C-alpha cells in the first residue's frame, strides 16, 4: 500500500468489516505525514460529506484518510474532480467495507485514478508470522522439500484452523462460545448497517439463511435455480442478493477455466464464503461434530484452501488467477492457478490416505492443458509429501504456509 500511495492519487483499501482496515490506515506508518483520519461511521462527518461533498473535501487538509467511504457515494465524484485538478500521488487513502467493483457508478468515477487493494482476514502465514511461498514454489522448476513436523496432528490442526477463521478479533476469543457470540454480533452489524446502506431489503432474516445455504454448498457449482427452489427466493431476487453478498466480501465465486474448444466444459462458477470461521458458525460445525460426521469436512476444507490461495495470490511473485475446471464428462480439478499462460492444478482431499486414483482429474487437466502444464498438487490431511508420477505430488494442507519458494 505504501508503494501505491507513492504513485497513485487515490488508494482504496477494501475488505469485509473487521479485517483491520481502520487499524491499518490509522497506524503510525500512515500517520507520519500528518494524514488526517475521518470515519464515516461518525454521524456528523457522514452528514457533512453528504450535504456538500466538494465543500467537505476542500475544507479538509490533505493528505486525507477516509474510512467507510462506501457510505458516501456522493463523495466519489468530488474526489474525481479534485484529482483531475491535481494528480499528485497519495492525496486520498480511502477504506471501505464494500467492493466498489460491484458498484459500477463508483468504480467508473475513479477509473484510472485509483488503485484498489483488498484486505482479507488473516492468512495462516500471517498468523504464524511467516510469508507464505507456496504459490511461487509450485510454479517453480523444482519443488523444495517439506520437512515433516514432530508432534503435529495434521488433520486435527487443519480442522482447528478452519473452524477458527481469520478475522483478527475472533482470533482473540479463546472458547467456542465466545467465537459464536462474536460471529452473531458480526452478522447483526452487517445486516443492520451495511445491507441497509447498500440495498433496500425488508426481510433481513433471509440473508443469514442464504449465507448458510452457500456455506453448505461450498465448493459446488453455483446453481441459482436449485438455490432458488430450496430457499424460496425468486431467481431475480436471489441474483441481487448474491451480488450484494459479494459486494460485502462475504461470498466469493471461483470462475471456470477452459481452453480446448473441442470439449464441453461446465462454465458456471463455484461458490465459497470468504471466511471458514463464518461458515462453521452458520453450519453449527465444531470439532466434535466433524469427528462424528467426517463427511462435513470436505466442503469446509476446500473453502479453507481456496481462501488461503486467494490471499497468497495477492502478494506472490506469480500473482496467478484462480479458477476451477470441470467437464461434462465429470472430469474435474478443485482449483486451477494460471500465471503467464502456465497452469498448476490443485486437488483437495479431506482424508489422510492418498491413492493414484485421486490424481485422475489432475492427469486429465494436464492432457487438456498441454505444454502449459507445470504440475498437479494434491493437498491432503496426512503428514507426508510424496511423488505420484511425473509432476504430480501429494502434500499436507499445511504446505500452504510451510512450503518456501525456491
N, C-alpha and C positions, 0 to 999 in steps of 0.2 A: 504494500500500500504506500510505503514511503516513496518507492520508485514511481508509482503512478502519480502521486502529488507533485513530483518533480517536473513532469511534462504535460499534465492534463489540467485544464482549468477546473473541471469538476470530477470528483471521485465519489462514487456511490457505493457504500458498503451495505449489502443486503443479506438477509437471512431470517430464519424463524425467530420469534421472540425468545429471549433468554439464552441466546447463543453467545452473548458477551459483546455485542456491537457497541453499546453505550459505554461499557467499561473500557473497550479498546480505544474509542475516539476521545475519551476523557483522560487517557493515560498520559504520563509526563512526556512521552515521545512526541505526542501531537499537541501538547500544551506549550512546548518550548518556544514556539514562535508567537506566543500570546494569542493563539487561536481561541476565539470566543465560542463557548458551547451554549446552545439553546436547544431545549427539547420541546417538541410539540405535544408531549403528554401534559405540559403545563397549559392550563386553560387560558390564561392571559396571553401567552405567546401565540397560542393557536388562534385566538380571536383576532389578535392584531395582524397576523400574517394573512388571514382570510379576508379581512376588511380591506387591506391595502397592500398587496404583495410587493409591488415595486417600492412603495414608500418604506415598508418594513425592511427590505434589503438595503436601501440607501441609508437608513438610519443606523444600521449595524456596522460597526468597524470590522474590517477584514484582517486576516483570513477568518472564515466562519466554519463552525461545525454545527450542522443542523440535524437533530435526531428525530426519528419517526416522521420523516418528511412526507411519507405517503398520505398522511392525514391532511396535508395542504396541497392538493394537486394544482391549485391556482398559482403556487409559487414557482412551478417549473418554467412557465413562460416568462416570468420575471427574471429568473436566473438566466434563461436563454438570451434575453435581450441584454442583460448586463454583461454576459460573456462575449456576445457579439461586439460589444463596445470595447472590451478589454479581455484578451485571451491569455492573460498572464497565468502561469501554472499555479495550482494549489490554492486557488481562491476559495473554493467551496468543497468541504468534506461533508457529504450527506450520508445518513444512515436510515434504513427503513426495514420494517418487518413485512413488506410486500415486494414482490418481484415486479419491477417496472416493465420487464419484457412481456408480461402478461397484461399490462395496462398500456395499450398502443398509444394513446394520446400523450401520456407522459414520456414514454420511450422515444417517440418521434420528435418531441420538442427539444431534446438534448442530443440527438444523433450527431455523432462526430465531435461532440464537445465533452463527452462524459465517458469515463471508464468505470465499469461495473465489476465489483469484487464480491464474491459470495462467501459468507462465514457460516460454516456448518457447525453442528455440535462437535465436541472433541473427537478426534480420531484416536485410535488405540496407541499410535506412536506418540501423540501429544500427551496422553495420559502416562505413558512410560518415560517421557522426557527424551524421546529419540525421534529423529527424522526418518520416516519410512523410505526404503529404497526398492520396494517390491516391484513396482511398475517398471522402473528403469532396469532392474535386474532381469526381468522376464523378457524384455526386448533386447537384452544384450546378446553377444555372440556365444557366451558360455555362462551357465548359471553358477553362482557361488554356492559353496556347501552350506548346509544349515546344521549347526551343532545341536544335538539333542539336549534337552534341558533335564536336569535332575529334579526329582520330587515335583513333577509337573503332570497334572492330570488334564490333558488337552480338552477332552470332552466337557469335563466339569468347568474348566476355566472359560472356555468359549461360551458356554451357556450362561455363566455368571455375567460375562461382559455384555452379551446380547441383551439379557434381561435388564441390566442397569442402564443401558443407553449412554449417550454422550453429553447431555445438557450439563453445563458446569455446576449449576446449583443442585441438581438432583444427585450429582456425584458425592455431595457432602452428606446426603441422607444415609445413615448407617443401617436402617432397618427397612424391610419391605413395606411396612405400614406407612412409614414417613415418605417413602418414594411414591406410594399410591396417593397420599394426600397431596403431594406436590403436583403430580400429573392431573389430578382432579381440578385443582385450582388453576392450573395452566390452561386446560381446555375451557374452563369457565371464562377466564380472562379473554381468550381469543374470541370466543363466541359473543361475549358482551361488548367487546370493543372493536376488534379488527373486522370481524364479519359484518357487523352493523355499519362500520365506516365504509366498507367497500361494496356492499350489496344489500339489497332490500329483501331479507329473508325473514318471514314472520315466524315460522316454526323452527326455532333454532335447535330443537331436540333432534331433528333429523340429521344434523351434521356429525355428532359423535357416533350415531348408528351407522352412517355411511362410512366414516373412518374405520369403524370396527369391521365392516364388510371388506373394505380394501385391505386391512391388515390380515384378515383371514385368507385373502386371495393373493398375498404377496408372492411374487414370482410367477403368477399366472398371466396369461394373455388377457388384456383388457377387453371384456365383452360387455358393452353398455346395455345391450338388450337383456342379457342374463341378469345383470345387476339391477336393472330397472324392474324386471319381474320379481326378483327376490326382495327388493326394498319397497316396492310400491311407489317409487318415484318415476315420473314420466321421463322418457329419454331426453327430451328437450331440457327439462329442469335438471336432470342428472348431469348433463354435459356442462351446464352453467356451474353447478356445484363443484364438479371435478376441477374446472378451471380456477374456481375460487380457492380450492384447497391447494392447488399448485402455486397460485399467487402468494399464498401464505406460507409456502415452504413446508407444508405438512405431507404432501403427496407428490411422488415422483413417477415419471414414465421413463421406461427404458425402450428406445425405439428398436425396430427390427433391422437387421443387416442383410443385404442381399447384393449379389453381383452377377450371378450367372443367369442370363436371360432365358436359358433353356430349361430352367427349373421353376417349379411353383413354390413360392415362399409364403409363409404366414407373415403378413405385413403389419399386423396390429402390435402395438407396444405392450410390454409387460408392466406391471404395477408394483410399486413399493411405497412404504411410508418412509419419511426422512429420518426417523429415529426408531430403533428397535425397542428402546425402553418404553416409548409411547405405544408401540404395537403390543408389547407384553401387557401393559396396563389395560388397553382396550379389550384384549382377548383373555384377561384374567390368567395369564401364564405365570407360573412360579417354577422354581427348581424342582419342587416336589411333584408338580403336575407334569413337567417334562419328563421326569423319571418314570412316572406311571403311564404316560402316553407319549412315547418317543416319536410317534408319527407326526406330532406337532412341531418337532424340531426343524424339519426340512425347510419350511417356508420362512421361519424366523432366521435360520442360518443364512439362507440365500439373501434375505433382506439385509442382514448384517454385513455380508461380504460386499454386496452391491454398493452400499453406502460408504464402506471403508475405501473402496476403489474410487468412488466418485470424489471423495475428499482428497485422496492422494493424487488424482489426475490433475488437480489444480496446481500443485507445486512440483510435480515430477518434471524432469527434462523433456520427456516424450510428450507429455500432455495429450494423451490419447482421447479419442471419442469412444463412448461406451454404447454397446448395442447388445441384443440377444439374437440368436439365429435359430430358425425353425422352418422345416419344410412341411409340405402337406403329406409327405411320406412318414411323418413322425420322427424324423431326424432332428436333433436339437442340441444346442450348447447354451448353457445358462447365461454366459456373458462373452462378448467379443470386444477386445480392445483393438482399435485401429489407430495407428500413428504413421503418418507419412506413407500411406498405402500398405503398410505391413500389419500383419494380424497376429494376435495372441488369443487363443481360446481359453476360457476358464469354466471348468465344471465344478459344482459344489455338491458334496455328499456329507450328510449328517453322520453316517456310520463311521466306524473305525477301521473296518476291513475294506480293502481295495482289490478288485479283480480286473483282468483285461477287458471284460465286458463293459466296465464303467467308462472306457475310453472310446466306445463306438461313435458317439456323437462328435468327439474331437477329431477322430480319423476321417469321418465324413466331411467335416468342415475343412480339414486340411486338403482333401481332394478337391473340394469346391474352390478353395482359395488359390490353389496352385502355387506359383512362385512367390506369392505374397505372404505365405505362411511362415511364421517364425517357430512357434511351439505351442503345445497344449499343456495346460496345468490342471490337475485335479486336486482341489482343496478338500481335505477330509478331517475327521475328528480324531485320527490316530496321531502317533508321535513321530513317524518316520518319513524321510524324504527318499523316494525310491524311483528309479527309472523304469518306464514301461514301454520301451521301444524308442525309435528314432524321434527325438524332440517331443517326447511325451513323458511327463513327470508327475508323480503324486507327491503332495506336500501337506503338512499340517496347516490348518487355518491360521495358526499363529505366525506362519511365514509372512503374512500380510504386513506385520510390523517388525519381524525379526530378520527378514532377508535383506542383506545390504546390497546396494548397487555396486557392480564391478567397476 
